[in-house]
Amino acid sequence: MSTLSELLAEHTDLPGAAVDHLQRVVGDWQLLADLSFADLLMWVGSGPVSEGSAVVCVAQCRPTTAPTVIAKDLVGKLASESEHPQVIRALIDGQIVRADGSTSDQPPPASLREAIPVRCGDDVIAVLSRDTDFLRSRIRSTLELAYTACADDLFQMISDGTYPTPEDRAATHSSPRAGDGFIRLDTEGRVVYASPNAQSAYHRMGMSAELNGEDLALMTRSLITDPFDAQEVVNDIRAALAGLTGRRMEVDAHGATVLLRTLVLRPKGVLAGAAVLVRDVTEVKRRDRALLSKDATIREIHHRVKNNLQTVAALLRLQARRTDNEEARVALTESVRRVTSIAAVHEMLSMSVDEEVDLDDVVDRLVPMMADVATVSTTPVHIRREGKLGVFSAERATPLVMVLTELVQNAIEHAFDPGAVGTVSMKAERSARWLDVVVHDDGRGLPPGFSLERSDRLGLQIVRTLVTAELGGSIGLHPGTGGGTDAVLRVPLGRRAGRG
């Protein structure tokens, strides 16, 4: 089964920001499927979108609250306009389209297929199709009406481009599900609906009354014993009611542990209250303590590896200062830089819980170090970064950081005449398929007859080996358009990364 990243890389040329937004949608759409009792499919255009275009399904989600409507797996399948005309229309018009031709302001029929455009910024980058069969439920209960009303608001926000946000993605980790407990708040913060499971969770926390009609923030604060946690919950609920980002919170009250997640509801830019998901995790919390201990152990290992590498770098730096041989000093100094680069990756991993590294943070930490250990210390070189490198897995982050530091250091050492003022820029551009990085310097340019393949510089040999063997990418050194030199790096993402 191909992943979403692989399918987007294969069928689209979406920019990195659009891919990240679709990942956030998929990360939270089990909630959307459960609230709407519907099957969800994500469609993207296979090429330029126009009348008669084809679309491809890149992700599929089935509800846990209702029987599935689409039993067949459609991920990776192409569909023509005749099969899904509402999807093509939503891609072109950027509006929610129903299969029966009605608008989103009219009451839904018994059986419904909707196409909801996914907007990122000003662009429609995908469409969600929502297939619902309300005939399976002869009488729609109060719970179903509350669920679907909330789902309609969230789908409208997806169409508006206001949901999900990066903060919403952070809140989805171990987030409560719709069936765990659901509360709908009006614009004043009072409960207009609370599901039976939500009522039970609050009873477990020590509440004896019913939730309906209560101010949820004040009620929750009265149950929590820690005054700081109580005030934080109040602030988070009121922030959601004010249209700020929702959050995931964990509260302890009377021996019970409950997860709360607030969702801002702002369809068409108009505040419509908030939704709160509730889950009683008292028993689960006890079992999770063992897993948390293992995660802490892994982070501690990364921390110790970082400390050991920093010790090695300090010993090499001390040896470089004591040697009288210039060639040995240069080799030791370069080794210090390489060991420091690897240590920086482990430092980020020691603070991460998912074995992923934000390369922008690592590079920003290394830039001052690269300037400090430059062998041409008399050359005042300014280093800057443009664009976003993004997040990489640990096994790919280490070679990529080493490649970038080697390219920048090579430019610092060899591009400029002694005493000349220079600039080295690192420009990154990330799409669904590639990470492209250009390290540019405004120095004297490449020497006549230079060839990267025939170069005997150790740094460039390391770069070439890491790029081809570890990253499955390509690297080239070319004269810059306005002078100087461009080191052009291309690293595949998605399916190409796996093949590499």
HELIX and SHEET records of a PDB file:
HELIX    1   1 LEU A    4  HIS A   11  1                                   8    
HELIX    2   2 GLY A   16  SER A   36  1                                  21    
HELIX    3   3 PRO A   85  ASP A   93  1                                   9    
HELIX    4   4 PHE A  134  ARG A  136  5                                   3    
HELIX    5   5 THR A  142  ASP A  160  1                                  19    
HELIX    6   6 PRO A  166  ALA A  171  1                                   6    
HELIX    7   7 ALA A  178  ASP A  180  5                                   3    
HELIX    8   8 PRO A  196  ARG A  204  1                                   9    
HELIX    9   9 LEU A  216  LEU A  223  1                                   8    
HELIX   10  10 PRO A  227  LEU A  241  1                                  15    
HELIX   11  11 PRO A  267  GLY A  269  5                                   3    
HELIX   12  12 THR A  282  ARG A  322  1                                  41    
HELIX   13  13 GLU A  326  SER A  350  1                                  25    
HELIX   14  14 LEU A  359  ASP A  372  1                                  14    
HELIX   15  15 ALA A  394  HIS A  414  1                                  21    
HELIX   16  16 LEU A  458  THR A  465  1                                   8    
HELIX   17  17 LEU A  466  GLU A  470  3                                   5    
HELIX   18  18 ARG A  495  ARG A  499  1                                   5    
SHEET    1   A 6 LEU A  78  ALA A  79  0                                        
SHEET    2   A 6 VAL A  55  CYS A  61 -1                                        
SHEET    3   A 6 ALA A  38  GLY A  45 -1                                        
SHEET    4   A 6 ASP A 123  ASP A 133 -1                                        
SHEET    5   A 6 SER A 111  CYS A 120 -1                                        
SHEET    6   A 6 VAL A  97  ARG A  98 -1                                        
SHEET    1   B 5 VAL A 191  ALA A 194  0                                        
SHEET    2   B 5 PHE A 182  LEU A 185 -1                                        
SHEET    3   B 5 ALA A 274  ASP A 280 -1                                        
SHEET    4   B 5 ALA A 256  VAL A 264 -1                                        
SHEET    5   B 5 ARG A 248  ALA A 253 -1                                        
SHEET    1   C 2 GLU A 356  ASP A 358  0                                        
SHEET    2   C 2 VAL A 391  SER A 393 -1                                        
SHEET    1   D 5 VAL A 381  GLU A 386  0                                        
SHEET    2   D 5 GLY A 422  ARG A 430  1                                        
SHEET    3   D 5 TRP A 434  ASP A 441 -1                                        
SHEET    4   D 5 THR A 485  PRO A 492 -1                                        
SHEET    5   D 5 SER A 474  PRO A 479 -1                                        
END                                                                             
